[in-house]
Amino acid sequence: MNIADAQRLVWENKVAKGFDKSDFPTEFCYVQGELAEAFEAWRTKGENLAEELADVVIYIMGIATMAKVDLGEAVSDKIAKNARRSYVTDPRTGSHLRVSDGS
């Protein structure tokens, strides 16, 4: 399934089930909760990791639609930007440090 179709189906379900379609702070809190559940599933090697990650994506898609963001386009643009970025490895820590922003 592509992102645009998924985003449309998420919104249609939200509308059909009568969920709030304007409360951004609450929706962001739900994303946090679902992300915590996904982490817990991963940490405990639970069988529901995929479902919890899907919940995170579904809430993000709902927020994107509320904000009139074409998530497919935004993700595509961000992937391209990330590909243009340059990094070096900090020899002291092994961390990757960005040296160009990809613009």
Summary of the structure (lengths in Angstrom):
residues: 103
radius of gyration: 17.1
end to end distance: 29.6
largest distance: 53.8
contacts: 235
relative contact order: 0.13
helix: 64%
strand: 9%
